[in-house]
Amino acid sequence: MGDGSPEVKKKTKKAAAKRFRLTGTGRVRRRKAYKSHILTKKTAKRKRHLRKGAIASHADERRLRDLLTA
């Protein structure tokens, strides 16, 4: 920027940082939905499977990575 104005620093989107993490290989890790409330009607098997994290889809990955590494 040759006009003397300082370059603006990019900030991480804190809302995304609280919900997603990058893996060592650069993929985006996320939590599964439907595990926060109204758990009594869900089976133990369903809740157990929801405990495990998941990898974000390829369609969302680039957008999420931009939010996390801005």
Sequence and secondary structure as in RCSB ss.txt:
>XXXX:A:sequence
MGDGSPEVKKKTKKAAAKRFRLTGTGRVRRRKAYKSHILTKKTAKRKRHLRKGAIASHADERRLRDLLTA
>XXXX:A:secstr
 TTS         HHHHHH EE TTS EEE  SS SS  TTS HHHHHHHHS EE  HHHHHHHHHHH  
